[in-house]
Amino acid sequence: MSHIISVLSRLAAANLTVKVSKCCWCFKSFDFLGHHVGNGKLTIPQDKVSQIAHYIMPTNRTSLKSFLGLVIPSIQNSYHN
């Protein structure tokens, strides 16, 4: 609970407000910006992994761009230095 008070006091000190209806408190895991956050880890959601695994093999430039647009953001956000 002290972490929540600390965060809210820092936000207040910076003249920032929090919209209570958009806040999630005391969750062990949640989805945020296309990633699953939980247990101290940031992972790719299972539905995204299954989409990549079952994607039809690209046969032309347009479908290759579509596939890379699906895969590259997931890889870049999951494996960083």
N, C-alpha and C positions, 0 to 999 in steps of 0.2 A: 504494500500500500504506500510505503514511503517513496517508491519510485514514481508512482502516479502523481503524488503531491509535488515531487521535485520537478517533473516534466511540466505540470500545469503552472507552477510558480515561475518557471523559466519562460514559458509562453506569455504569461501575464507581464513579466518584466520587459519583454520585447514588444509589448502592446499588440499581441496576437490573441485571437479568440479561437475557441473550439466549438464546433457545432455538435452538440450532444447526440443528435439523431444520427450522425455519421460516425460516431465513436463505437469501438468494440472493446470491452473491458474483460479481463480475466479469461481470455481464450488461450488454450494450449496450442492451437494451430489455426491458420486462416489462409485464404487466398488473397494475394495482393499484387496488382499489376501483372497478372499472368503467371505468377509463381506461387508455390505453396511454401508458407513459412511455418515452421514448427520444430520443436525439439532442438532449437539452436541451429537449424539448417534451412537453407534456401534451396528448394528443389523444383523441378519441372512437374506440373500436374500430370497424373496418369492419362487423362484424356488427350493431352497434347502428345505424349509419348506414343499412344496408340495411333493417333492420326499420322505421325511420322512413319511408324512401323508399317502401316497399311496403305501408305500413299502409293499410287500407281506410278511406275517407272516413267520419268519424263522422256518424251520422244521428240520434242522440238524445243526451240529456244524459249518460247513463251511459257511452256509448262515447267521448264527447268528454272526459270526466274521465279515462278510461283512456288516451286518446291524449296528453293534457296531462301525465299522470303519467309517461309514457314520454319525452316531449320536453323538458319544462321542466328537470329535473335536469341533463340533458346540456348544455343551453344555459347554465344558471347556472354550472356548473363550468367551462365552456370560455371564456366571455366574461365576465370580471370586470374591475373597474377597478383 
